[in-house]
Amino acid sequence: MNKWMLTTLTTVALTCATTLFAGNAQAAEQTHKIEPNDTFWQISLQYKVPLKKLMSANDTMVADQLQIGSEMVIPGQDIVALSKESAPVPAQKEAAPAAMTVTAPGGTKHIYKKELQVKATAYTAAASENGKWGAVDYFGNNLKVGTIAVDPKMIPLGTKLFVKGYSYNGLPAGGMIATATDIGGSIKGNRIDIFVPGTTQQAKKFGFQDVTVYILQ
């Protein structure tokens, strides 16, 4: 084999290897056509994509107003291969900061990673407040004390919370452990909606209250 042929074959092999690596670096995105009763949560389970990543890839869509027939982007999974030369150098460990804790009624301490000051309202299991979905949260669980509706861009769905500062007969006095498992069309930014037992008329007495939300670890 002459020198010219050997050089040509080597170049072709390197080009093919580079193309193959580039093709595997990131799985191709796909789309999903919205069907009746679809939710972000159901679609994330169907395609095995983290809920937060799916919502970020479709941030122009309103979670409780998905339009039937519209296309939702299903993000691919990134695969990154690093050579020894390009691998990041491990950072030196620093002393961990002191844990931030909040004390719940009864004296139990909980570690939290963030504190938020938000406006809170209240809602009930009444059909007039829950539309076609019925008295269930975003994940299909029955509404109960401890259910909180949030803006997922502010507080990710599934987040454990400690909420205090409210005043309402029917909720635990002094604060309560809750979970962000619901959403609402009017719940945007620094807003939460707290599920309360009773009637709509009773819930209206809650009004707008300034409360503190601790995002627990």
Secondary structure, DSSP 4 states (H G I P E B T S, - for coil): --HHHHHHHHHHHHHHHHHHHHHHHBPPPEEEE--TT--HHHHHHHHT--HHHHHHHTTTS-TT-PPTT-EEEE---B-----TTTSPPPPPP-PPPPPEEEEPTTS-EEEEEEEEEEEEEEE-S-HHHHGGG-SB-TTSPBP-TTEEE--TTTS-TT-EEEEES---TTS-TT-EEEEEEE--TT--SSEEEEE-SS-HHHHHTT--EEEEEEEE-
